[in-house]
Each structure stands twice: as C-alpha cells, then as structure tokens.
Amino acid sequence: MQRPLHMLPLLALAAALCGGPAAAASDPALDCDNATTQADINQCAGQDYQRADAELIQLYAELMPRLDKTRQTMARTAQRVWLRYRDLQCSYEAAAYEGGSMEFMVHNACLARITSQRNDTLTDMLDQINP
C-alpha cells in the first residue's frame, strides 16, 4: 500500500509523541556519523532530508523576487513539476522496501539526494542572476 507523501510529517510527529523511532530526531545525542540501529539510520535520513528541504525553501524564496513576472511563472511551474517528479521517484525507490524497516530510510535518503541536486540547480540560477 502506498502512503500519501503529505502524511509523512504527521506520521513522524505521531511517532515522536508516542516515543517511537521519530523521537530520536530531537535527541541531541544521536550521532548520525556512527548510527548503527535501523531506527537511528532512519532518523538520520529524515534529518538529512529536513536540512536539504530547508535549504530548498530558502533558495527558492531568494530566487523568486529576483525574477520578472514571466520568469517567476516559469520557475513556479518548473518547481511544481520538479516536486511531483521528486516525490514519485522517491516513492518508486522506497517501494522495493515497502513494509520493511528500510523503507523510511530509502525514501528519505532519496528525498535528500534529489532535493540537494535541485538546491545546486537553484544556486546556479541565482548565480546567473547575480554574477
């Protein structure tokens, strides 16, 4: 069964409130460089994605006001299409592990990887505007 992607933050919050694996996300003692349990690795993958997503939001917010109206419309459309691609690609990659303990890690590692790639693209776009 495929889970709706918009539900992932709610699922993580529910797990944190119940003391589940997501609770480790707020644990400052979590050492992602040396994570050994699947629960910790899952949380680290989630944190990696959250960092990449925060950067994405920042870069996009910085880019949009620097564009004229026509390019804003084009960039907005491209971003929406890219978000759909990213979400579908990562759902595809995670589907191989559906129901398993690695599903969350694979999904979030994919989200982090593809979002970081998009961040590079947005950075290049900003550099083209402000050489």
Phi and psi in degrees as GROMACS dihedral restraints (atoms count N, CA, C in turn):
[ dihedral_restraints ]
;  ai    aj    ak    al  type     phi  dphi    fc
    3     4     5     6     1   -84.9    20    10
    4     5     6     7     1   131.5    20    10
    6     7     8     9     1   -89.1    20    10
    7     8     9    10     1   139.7    20    10
    9    10    11    12     1   -63.7    20    10
   10    11    12    13     1   133.2    20    10
   12    13    14    15     1   -65.4    20    10
   13    14    15    16     1   -30.7    20    10
   15    16    17    18     1   -68.1    20    10
   16    17    18    19     1   -11.7    20    10
   18    19    20    21     1   -87.9    20    10
   19    20    21    22     1   -14.3    20    10
   21    22    23    24     1   -56.8    20    10
   22    23    24    25     1   -46.5    20    10
   24    25    26    27     1   -61.6    20    10
   25    26    27    28     1   -36.9    20    10
   27    28    29    30     1   -67.4    20    10
   28    29    30    31     1   -38.7    20    10
   30    31    32    33     1   -64.9    20    10
   31    32    33    34     1   -41.5    20    10
   33    34    35    36     1   -64.5    20    10
   34    35    36    37     1   -41.4    20    10
   36    37    38    39     1   -63.4    20    10
   37    38    39    40     1   -44.5    20    10
   39    40    41    42     1   -61.5    20    10
   40    41    42    43     1   -42.3    20    10
   42    43    44    45     1   -64.5    20    10
   43    44    45    46     1   -39.1    20    10
   45    46    47    48     1   -64.9    20    10
   46    47    48    49     1   -42.6    20    10
   48    49    50    51     1   -65.8    20    10
   49    50    51    52     1   -28.5    20    10
   51    52    53    54     1   -91.3    20    10
   52    53    54    55     1     1.1    20    10
   54    55    56    57     1    79.8    20    10
   55    56    57    58     1    17.9    20    10
   57    58    59    60     1   -76.9    20    10
   58    59    60    61     1  -167.3    20    10
   60    61    62    63     1   -56.9    20    10
   61    62    63    64     1   -31.0    20    10
   63    64    65    66     1   -66.8    20    10
   64    65    66    67     1   -18.2    20    10
   66    67    68    69     1   -61.7    20    10
   67    68    69    70     1   -27.6    20    10
   69    70    71    72     1   -66.9    20    10
   70    71    72    73     1   -20.3    20    10
   72    73    74    75     1   -60.8    20    10
   73    74    75    76     1   -30.4    20    10
   75    76    77    78     1   -96.3    20    10
   76    77    78    79     1     2.9    20    10
   78    79    80    81     1   -81.6    20    10
   79    80    81    82     1   109.7    20    10
   81    82    83    84     1   -65.6    20    10
   82    83    84    85     1   -15.4    20    10
   84    85    86    87     1   -82.4    20    10
   85    86    87    88     1    -7.1    20    10
   87    88    89    90     1   -68.7    20    10
   88    89    90    91     1   116.9    20    10
   90    91    92    93     1  -102.4    20    10
   91    92    93    94     1    96.9    20    10
   93    94    95    96     1   -68.4    20    10
   94    95    96    97     1   -23.2    20    10
   96    97    98    99     1   -70.6    20    10
   97    98    99   100     1   -21.4    20    10
   99   100   101   102     1  -125.7    20    10
  100   101   102   103     1    24.2    20    10
  102   103   104   105     1   -64.3    20    10
  103   104   105   106     1   134.9    20    10
  105   106   107   108     1  -122.6    20    10
  106   107   108   109     1   -27.9    20    10
  108   109   110   111     1   -86.8    20    10
  109   110   111   112     1   152.8    20    10
  111   112   113   114     1   -61.8    20    10
  112   113   114   115     1   -36.4    20    10
  114   115   116   117     1   -61.9    20    10
  115   116   117   118     1   -44.1    20    10
  117   118   119   120     1   -67.4    20    10
  118   119   120   121     1   -41.8    20    10
  120   121   122   123     1   -62.8    20    10
  121   122   123   124     1   -40.0    20    10
  123   124   125   126     1   -60.2    20    10
  124   125   126   127     1   -45.2    20    10
  126   127   128   129     1   -65.8    20    10
  127   128   129   130     1   -39.0    20    10
  129   130   131   132     1   -64.3    20    10
  130   131   132   133     1   -40.4    20    10
  132   133   134   135     1   -62.1    20    10
  133   134   135   136     1   -39.9    20    10
  135   136   137   138     1   -63.9    20    10
  136   137   138   139     1   -40.6    20    10
  138   139   140   141     1   -65.9    20    10
  139   140   141   142     1   -40.2    20    10
  141   142   143   144     1   -59.6    20    10
  142   143   144   145     1   -44.1    20    10
  144   145   146   147     1   -64.8    20    10
  145   146   147   148     1   -43.0    20    10
  147   148   149   150     1   -59.9    20    10
  148   149   150   151     1   -40.1    20    10
  150   151   152   153     1   -65.3    20    10
  151   152   153   154     1   -45.5    20    10
  153   154   155   156     1   -63.6    20    10
  154   155   156   157     1   -39.4    20    10
  156   157   158   159     1   -67.4    20    10
  157   158   159   160     1   -39.0    20    10
  159   160   161   162     1   -62.5    20    10
  160   161   162   163     1   -40.1    20    10
  162   163   164   165     1   -66.5    20    10
  163   164   165   166     1   -40.5    20    10
  165   166   167   168     1   -57.6    20    10
  166   167   168   169     1   -47.4    20    10
  168   169   170   171     1   -61.3    20    10
  169   170   171   172     1   -43.1    20    10
  171   172   173   174     1   -63.6    20    10
  172   173   174   175     1   -48.1    20    10
  174   175   176   177     1   -63.4    20    10
  175   176   177   178     1   -43.2    20    10
  177   178   179   180     1   -63.7    20    10
  178   179   180   181     1   -42.4    20    10
  180   181   182   183     1   -65.4    20    10
  181   182   183   184     1   -31.9    20    10
  183   184   185   186     1   -74.9    20    10
  184   185   186   187     1   -36.1    20    10
  186   187   188   189     1   -72.5    20    10
  187   188   189   190     1   -48.6    20    10
  189   190   191   192     1   -55.6    20    10
  190   191   192   193     1   -46.5    20    10
  192   193   194   195     1   -68.4    20    10
  193   194   195   196     1   -13.7    20    10
  195   196   197   198     1   -87.9    20    10
  196   197   198   199     1    -4.3    20    10
  198   199   200   201     1  -101.2    20    10
  199   200   201   202     1   149.9    20    10
  201   202   203   204     1   -72.5    20    10
  202   203   204   205     1   170.6    20    10
  204   205   206   207     1   -58.3    20    10
  205   206   207   208     1   -41.4    20    10
  207   208   209   210     1   -63.6    20    10
  208   209   210   211     1   -46.3    20    10
  210   211   212   213     1   -70.9    20    10
  211   212   213   214     1   -30.3    20    10
  213   214   215   216     1   -61.4    20    10
  214   215   216   217     1   -45.0    20    10
  216   217   218   219     1   -61.6    20    10
  217   218   219   220     1   -43.8    20    10
  219   220   221   222     1   -64.8    20    10
  220   221   222   223     1   -43.7    20    10
  222   223   224   225     1   -65.9    20    10
  223   224   225   226     1   -39.8    20    10
  225   226   227   228     1   -63.3    20    10
  226   227   228   229     1   -44.6    20    10
  228   229   230   231     1   -63.6    20    10
  229   230   231   232     1   -44.7    20    10
  231   232   233   234     1   -61.2    20    10
  232   233   234   235     1   -40.2    20    10
  234   235   236   237     1   -65.8    20    10
  235   236   237   238     1   -41.9    20    10
  237   238   239   240     1   -64.1    20    10
  238   239   240   241     1   -42.7    20    10
  240   241   242   243     1   -66.5    20    10
  241   242   243   244     1   -42.2    20    10
  243   244   245   246     1   -61.6    20    10
  244   245   246   247     1   -43.3    20    10
  246   247   248   249     1   -58.6    20    10
  247   248   249   250     1   -42.2    20    10
  249   250   251   252     1   -64.5    20    10
  250   251   252   253     1   -44.1    20    10
  252   253   254   255     1   -58.7    20    10
  253   254   255   256     1   -50.0    20    10
  255   256   257   258     1   -57.4    20    10
  256   257   258   259     1   -48.3    20    10
  258   259   260   261     1   -63.9    20    10
  259   260   261   262     1   -41.4    20    10
  261   262   263   264     1   -68.3    20    10
  262   263   264   265     1   -42.3    20    10
  264   265   266   267     1   -61.2    20    10
  265   266   267   268     1   -43.8    20    10
  267   268   269   270     1   -72.2    20    10
  268   269   270   271     1   -33.2    20    10
  270   271   272   273     1   -64.1    20    10
  271   272   273   274     1   -40.1    20    10
  273   274   275   276     1   -60.9    20    10
  274   275   276   277     1   -48.5    20    10
  276   277   278   279     1   -63.2    20    10
  277   278   279   280     1   -39.3    20    10
  279   280   281   282     1   -74.6    20    10
  280   281   282   283     1   -23.3    20    10
  282   283   284   285     1   -60.1    20    10
  283   284   285   286     1   -27.0    20    10
  285   286   287   288     1   -65.1    20    10
  286   287   288   289     1   -18.4    20    10
  288   289   290   291     1  -116.6    20    10
  289   290   291   292     1    16.1    20    10
  291   292   293   294     1   -52.0    20    10
  292   293   294   295     1   128.0    20    10
  294   295   296   297     1    84.5    20    10
  295   296   297   298     1    -9.0    20    10
  297   298   299   300     1   -95.0    20    10
  298   299   300   301     1   169.7    20    10
  300   301   302   303     1   -70.0    20    10
  301   302   303   304     1   -17.8    20    10
  303   304   305   306     1   -91.0    20    10
  304   305   306   307     1    -8.6    20    10
  306   307   308   309     1   -55.7    20    10
  307   308   309   310     1   -48.9    20    10
  309   310   311   312     1   -62.8    20    10
  310   311   312   313     1   -43.1    20    10
  312   313   314   315     1   -63.1    20    10
  313   314   315   316     1   -47.2    20    10
  315   316   317   318     1   -62.8    20    10
  316   317   318   319     1   -42.8    20    10
  318   319   320   321     1   -62.5    20    10
  319   320   321   322     1   -49.3    20    10
  321   322   323   324     1   -71.9    20    10
  322   323   324   325     1   -33.3    20    10
  324   325   326   327     1   -63.7    20    10
  325   326   327   328     1   -39.8    20    10
  327   328   329   330     1   -63.6    20    10
  328   329   330   331     1   -47.5    20    10
  330   331   332   333     1   -58.0    20    10
  331   332   333   334     1   -43.4    20    10
  333   334   335   336     1   -64.1    20    10
  334   335   336   337     1   -45.1    20    10
  336   337   338   339     1   -62.9    20    10
  337   338   339   340     1   -50.4    20    10
  339   340   341   342     1   -71.3    20    10
  340   341   342   343     1   -34.9    20    10
  342   343   344   345     1   -67.2    20    10
  343   344   345   346     1   -39.2    20    10
  345   346   347   348     1   -62.8    20    10
  346   347   348   349     1   -38.3    20    10
  348   349   350   351     1   -62.8    20    10
  349   350   351   352     1   -42.0    20    10
  351   352   353   354     1   -65.8    20    10
  352   353   354   355     1   -36.5    20    10
  354   355   356   357     1   -60.6    20    10
  355   356   357   358     1   -39.2    20    10
  357   358   359   360     1   -62.2    20    10
  358   359   360   361     1   -41.0    20    10
  360   361   362   363     1   -64.8    20    10
  361   362   363   364     1   -45.4    20    10
  363   364   365   366     1   -64.2    20    10
  364   365   366   367     1   -37.0    20    10
  366   367   368   369     1   -62.5    20    10
  367   368   369   370     1   -43.6    20    10
  369   370   371   372     1   -61.0    20    10
  370   371   372   373     1   -40.6    20    10
  372   373   374   375     1   -63.0    20    10
  373   374   375   376     1   -41.5    20    10
  375   376   377   378     1   -64.8    20    10
  376   377   378   379     1   -40.4    20    10
  378   379   380   381     1   -63.2    20    10
  379   380   381   382     1   -34.0    20    10
  381   382   383   384     1   -68.0    20    10
  382   383   384   385     1   -31.6    20    10
  384   385   386   387     1   -76.8    20    10
  385   386   387   388     1   -39.5    20    10
  387   388   389   390     1  -119.8    20    10
  388   389   390   391     1    75.4    20    10
